[in-house]
Amino acid sequence: MTMDDPHPRRAARAARRARFRARTLLLLLVVLLGLTLDLPVTAPVRATATGRTVLQEKQEKHVVRTVVGLGDSVPAGSACDCDPYVSLVGGTLATRQGTDVATENLAAAGLTTRGLLDQLEDEATRRTLLTADLTIITIGANDFDSDTVTDDDCGPGNGLACYHDDLVRLRADMDAILARVRALQPRRGTRVVVTGYWNVFMDGARARAEGAAYVTNSDGLTRAVNATLAASAAAAGARYVDLYTPFKQGGDDTALLAEDGDHPAATGHRLIAREVLSAVFR
């Protein structure tokens, strides 16, 4: 003979509470075990209105689908029978992301900052920049005359007096260039990178062959140019990439330069690509 519970509803509620406490205790044990073993505790995957998860949408916002290069003979790849760094950046991004990346290199040998300002008025250039997720700019070296670099008033000892007006114009032109590029890229997530130079003139063994004044004065001017480019980039919210330090790291950058001592060799372009990518993912 069995006796039925005179309060079946109360018994059912007690059973549910017991099951709830058991599940809670189990969840706490899992969390504590994860913290002890330093394992990641993931939150539930939440889908958005588009059907993608929140994590997927955040990752997609940072995907680079189009890289555009602007500037002088350095990004154009002059004097080097190799892939210029703009192409290397695009190729590396495609591999890392597992996506197609279009690369549009609009750089041209001999271009000055004034020349780039004119180029930015071209309708085809403007259409290209509208689609850019990453714009890389190397410009400014051609704004300066190398024929006078060994003159006494062109050295750091005299405050680079002969280049003073050119440095002032460089800042004004770079500010205008970055303002125009930004105006063409209203989309959130677009990035603009401005690189400096290892030398605005020749460097390495070819520079040393020109004498001590050439080496000293061109180095002083390069530092001033780089400081100007960095200041302009900071004011515009662009990222500045220092190339002077990595090129000089070994003490002699001859191996990074083409035979003319002026442009990067393939090794130099690979180095520049690495520095640009480091800035992009910083």
Backbone torsions as a table, in degrees:
resi	resn	phi	psi	omega
1	MET	NA	129.2	179.4
2	THR	-110.7	157.0	178.6
3	MET	-113.1	124.6	178.6
4	ASP	-77.1	148.8	176.2
5	ASP	-66.6	123.5	-179.0
6	PRO	-68.9	-11.2	-179.8
7	HIS	-129.8	73.9	-176.0
8	PRO	-63.2	-33.6	-179.9
9	ARG	-67.5	-41.0	178.8
10	ARG	-64.5	-36.7	178.5
11	ALA	-66.3	-39.3	179.5
12	ALA	-65.2	-40.9	178.8
13	ARG	-63.6	-40.3	179.3
14	ALA	-63.2	-37.5	179.3
15	ALA	-66.4	-40.8	179.3
16	ARG	-64.4	-41.4	178.6
17	ARG	-62.9	-37.9	179.7
18	ALA	-65.2	-42.2	178.7
19	ARG	-65.1	-39.3	179.4
20	PHE	-63.0	-43.7	178.9
21	ARG	-63.9	-37.2	179.8
22	ALA	-65.4	-43.0	178.9
23	ARG	-64.7	-40.4	179.9
24	THR	-62.6	-44.5	178.9
25	LEU	-62.8	-38.8	179.0
26	LEU	-64.8	-42.6	178.5
27	LEU	-62.7	-42.0	178.4
28	LEU	-62.4	-39.3	178.4
29	LEU	-63.5	-40.3	179.0
30	VAL	-63.5	-44.5	179.8
31	VAL	-63.4	-45.4	179.8
32	LEU	-62.9	-38.8	178.0
33	LEU	-65.0	-40.3	178.6
34	GLY	-63.3	-41.0	178.6
35	LEU	-66.2	-38.6	-179.5
36	THR	-64.3	-40.9	-177.9
37	LEU	-90.6	1.7	-179.2
38	ASP	61.0	40.1	178.4
39	LEU	-93.8	147.2	178.8
40	PRO	-70.3	136.6	174.4
41	VAL	-104.1	112.8	-173.5
42	THR	-91.9	145.2	175.7
43	ALA	-84.9	160.9	177.8
44	PRO	-58.5	141.0	178.6
45	VAL	-73.4	125.3	-176.6
46	ARG	-112.2	123.4	-179.1
47	ALA	-84.7	146.3	177.1
48	THR	-95.3	-178.5	-178.7
49	ALA	-64.5	-22.9	-179.0
50	THR	-83.9	-7.4	-178.8
51	GLY	95.3	-11.6	177.4
52	ARG	-91.5	156.6	178.4
53	THR	-76.5	162.7	178.2
54	VAL	-59.0	-41.7	179.2
55	LEU	-61.9	-42.6	179.6
56	GLN	-61.8	-42.3	-178.6
57	GLU	-68.1	-36.3	177.1
58	LYS	-64.4	-41.7	179.8
59	GLN	-65.8	-40.0	-177.7
60	GLU	-65.5	-28.8	178.6
61	LYS	-64.2	-25.0	-177.2
62	HIS	-99.7	2.1	179.9
63	VAL	-73.0	132.6	176.6
64	VAL	-97.9	117.2	-179.6
65	ARG	-104.3	-23.1	179.4
66	THR	-138.6	126.1	175.5
67	VAL	-109.8	130.6	178.3
68	VAL	-120.5	130.6	176.5
69	GLY	-105.0	134.0	176.9
70	LEU	-128.0	146.8	173.5
71	GLY	138.4	-149.9	-169.7
72	ASP	-100.8	-152.8	-175.1
73	SER	-68.9	-17.1	179.4
74	VAL	-67.4	-59.2	176.4
75	PRO	-67.8	-22.1	178.1
76	ALA	-70.8	-19.5	178.3
77	GLY	84.4	24.8	-179.4
78	SER	-61.9	148.1	176.7
79	ALA	64.6	14.2	179.7
80	CYS	-137.8	116.5	176.3
81	ASP	-81.5	70.2	-173.2
82	CYS	-154.5	173.4	174.6
83	ASP	-75.7	121.8	177.6
84	PRO	-67.3	162.6	-171.5
85	TYR	-62.7	-26.9	178.2
86	VAL	-61.4	-44.5	178.4
87	SER	-67.0	-38.3	179.4
88	LEU	-64.1	-39.4	177.6
89	VAL	-62.7	-45.9	179.1
90	GLY	-61.1	-43.1	-179.8
91	GLY	-65.4	-41.1	179.6
92	THR	-67.0	-40.4	178.1
93	LEU	-62.7	-39.8	178.8
94	ALA	-61.3	-41.6	179.9
95	THR	-67.5	-45.0	-178.0
96	ARG	-65.7	-39.9	-175.4
97	GLN	-85.2	-21.9	-173.4
98	GLY	69.6	31.5	-179.1
99	THR	-131.6	165.0	171.7
100	ASP	-75.4	139.0	176.6
101	VAL	-129.2	119.8	177.3
102	ALA	-84.0	136.2	178.9
103	THR	-118.1	122.0	178.2
104	GLU	-117.8	106.1	-178.1
105	ASN	-100.4	104.6	-177.9
106	LEU	-98.7	9.3	-179.5
107	ALA	-68.2	150.4	-177.9
108	ALA	-141.5	135.8	179.8
109	ALA	-59.8	138.4	177.0
110	GLY	84.2	-1.1	-175.8
111	LEU	-69.9	137.6	174.6
112	THR	-104.8	175.0	176.9
113	THR	-64.0	-37.7	176.8
114	ARG	-64.5	-38.6	177.5
115	GLY	-64.1	-38.1	178.2
116	LEU	-68.2	-37.1	175.9
117	LEU	-60.0	-41.2	176.8
118	ASP	-64.3	-41.2	-179.8
119	GLN	-62.0	-33.5	-179.2
120	LEU	-72.4	-8.0	173.6
121	GLU	-89.6	-12.0	-179.8
122	ASP	-71.9	134.0	-174.9
123	GLU	-64.1	-38.5	179.9
124	ALA	-65.2	-40.8	177.6
125	THR	-63.2	-42.6	-179.2
126	ARG	-64.1	-40.5	178.4
127	ARG	-64.1	-38.8	179.2
128	THR	-64.5	-43.6	-178.3
129	LEU	-67.4	-26.7	178.1
130	LEU	-61.4	-29.3	-176.8
131	THR	-95.0	-3.9	-172.6
132	ALA	-73.8	132.5	169.6
133	ASP	-93.0	-29.1	179.0
134	LEU	-137.7	122.7	177.2
135	THR	-115.6	126.7	-178.3
136	ILE	-114.3	126.5	-175.3
137	ILE	-122.5	126.1	170.9
138	THR	-128.9	109.4	-174.1
139	ILE	-155.3	153.9	173.4
140	GLY	128.2	-28.6	-175.8
141	ALA	-63.0	-36.6	-177.1
142	ASN	-76.5	-0.6	176.6
143	ASP	-78.3	-6.8	-172.9
144	PHE	-121.4	145.4	-176.3
145	ASP	-92.3	116.3	-179.4
146	SER	-76.8	-16.0	-177.5
147	ASP	-65.9	-24.3	-176.5
148	THR	-103.3	4.9	-169.8
149	VAL	-61.6	-28.0	-178.7
150	THR	-87.6	-1.5	177.6
151	ASP	-65.0	149.6	-176.5
152	ASP	-58.8	-39.6	-176.1
153	ASP	-83.6	7.1	178.1
154	CYS	-103.2	7.4	-178.2
155	GLY	-101.4	164.9	179.9
156	PRO	-63.2	-26.2	178.6
157	GLY	-63.3	-25.7	177.8
158	ASN	-110.6	23.6	175.6
159	GLY	66.9	24.7	-179.3
160	LEU	52.6	40.9	-172.1
161	ALA	-55.5	-38.3	-175.9
162	CYS	-70.3	-17.0	-179.2
163	TYR	-106.7	5.7	-174.5
164	HIS	-56.5	-51.5	-177.2
165	ASP	-64.3	-36.0	179.5
166	ASP	-66.0	-37.4	178.8
167	LEU	-67.7	-37.7	176.9
168	VAL	-63.8	-44.1	178.9
169	ARG	-65.6	-36.6	178.4
170	LEU	-58.1	-44.9	-179.9
171	ARG	-63.1	-44.6	-179.4
172	ALA	-64.3	-42.4	-179.6
173	ASP	-67.1	-41.7	-179.7
174	MET	-65.7	-39.2	176.7
175	ASP	-59.8	-41.9	-179.8
176	ALA	-68.6	-40.1	178.5
177	ILE	-60.5	-48.3	-177.1
178	LEU	-68.8	-33.7	176.8
179	ALA	-64.9	-40.9	180.0
180	ARG	-69.5	-39.9	178.4
181	VAL	-63.7	-45.0	179.8
182	ARG	-62.1	-38.6	-179.4
183	ALA	-64.6	-27.1	179.7
184	LEU	-87.0	-3.1	-176.4
185	GLN	-130.6	69.7	-178.0
186	PRO	-75.4	-13.0	-177.5
187	ARG	-67.1	142.8	176.2
188	ARG	-70.3	145.5	176.7
189	GLY	93.8	-10.4	177.1
190	THR	-71.0	144.3	-177.2
191	ARG	-125.6	142.0	177.7
192	VAL	-122.4	129.5	-179.5
193	VAL	-119.8	132.8	176.0
194	VAL	-116.3	126.0	177.9
195	THR	-99.2	154.7	170.5
196	GLY	-93.2	-160.8	-179.7
197	TYR	-128.8	155.6	169.3
198	TRP	-82.0	-31.3	173.1
199	ASN	-164.3	136.6	178.7
200	VAL	-76.8	-17.3	175.8
201	PHE	-118.5	-151.2	178.6
202	MET	-72.6	157.6	-179.7
203	ASP	-143.3	179.6	177.6
204	GLY	66.5	-146.6	-175.9
205	ALA	-62.4	-37.8	-179.2
206	ARG	-64.9	-36.8	178.4
207	ALA	-69.1	-43.0	-179.7
208	ARG	-62.1	-30.0	178.3
209	ALA	-67.5	-18.7	179.7
210	GLU	-85.9	-8.7	176.7
211	GLY	108.8	167.0	-175.0
212	ALA	-65.0	-38.9	-178.7
213	ALA	-63.8	-39.3	178.7
214	TYR	-61.4	-47.8	-178.2
215	VAL	-62.7	-48.3	-177.0
216	THR	-65.4	-46.8	-175.2
217	ASN	-71.9	-40.1	179.8
218	SER	-67.9	-33.9	177.3
219	ASP	-67.6	-41.7	178.3
220	GLY	-63.1	-42.4	178.2
221	LEU	-65.0	-41.3	-179.8
222	THR	-59.9	-42.9	178.2
223	ARG	-61.1	-40.7	-179.9
224	ALA	-67.9	-40.7	177.7
225	VAL	-62.8	-46.5	-179.4
226	ASN	-62.0	-40.3	178.3
227	ALA	-63.3	-38.5	178.5
228	THR	-66.3	-44.8	179.1
229	LEU	-63.4	-41.4	-179.5
230	ALA	-64.7	-40.7	179.8
231	ALA	-65.9	-40.9	179.0
232	SER	-65.4	-42.7	178.5
233	ALA	-61.7	-45.0	-179.3
234	ALA	-61.8	-41.0	-179.4
235	ALA	-65.6	-29.5	-177.4
236	ALA	-94.1	-2.3	-177.9
237	GLY	76.7	20.0	176.1
238	ALA	-93.9	164.4	178.9
239	ARG	-97.0	129.3	178.1
240	TYR	-94.8	134.9	179.1
241	VAL	-112.8	115.6	178.3
242	ASP	-77.2	117.9	174.8
243	LEU	-103.8	-17.4	-179.3
244	TYR	-59.9	-49.6	-175.8
245	THR	-62.7	-51.5	-178.8
246	PRO	-66.1	-32.9	177.7
247	PHE	-68.4	-34.5	-177.1
248	LYS	-89.5	-2.8	-171.7
249	GLN	-56.6	-39.3	-179.2
250	GLY	-85.5	-0.7	179.4
251	GLY	91.3	-26.9	179.9
252	ASP	-144.4	115.0	-175.6
253	ASP	-94.6	16.1	-177.7
254	THR	-54.2	-40.9	-177.5
255	ALA	-67.5	-16.6	179.7
256	LEU	-91.6	-4.2	-173.6
257	LEU	-111.2	153.5	174.0
258	ALA	-69.7	176.1	-176.7
259	GLU	-62.4	-25.5	-179.4
260	ASP	-76.3	-6.9	179.3
261	GLY	70.6	4.8	-173.4
262	ASP	-111.5	-40.8	-175.1
263	HIS	-107.0	159.4	178.7
264	PRO	-70.9	144.4	167.5
265	ALA	-83.0	-176.4	179.4
266	ALA	-57.7	-39.2	178.5
267	THR	-63.5	-37.3	178.4
268	GLY	-67.0	-41.8	178.8
269	HIS	-64.5	-37.3	178.2
270	ARG	-65.4	-39.2	177.6
271	LEU	-63.4	-45.6	-179.8
272	ILE	-61.1	-43.3	179.1
273	ALA	-58.2	-43.2	179.5
274	ARG	-62.3	-42.2	-178.9
275	GLU	-67.2	-40.1	178.6
276	VAL	-64.5	-44.7	179.3
277	LEU	-63.3	-36.2	177.1
278	SER	-62.5	-38.9	179.0
279	ALA	-68.5	-38.4	-178.9
280	VAL	-64.5	-39.5	-176.5
281	PHE	-95.5	10.3	-178.1
282	ARG	-70.9	NA	NA
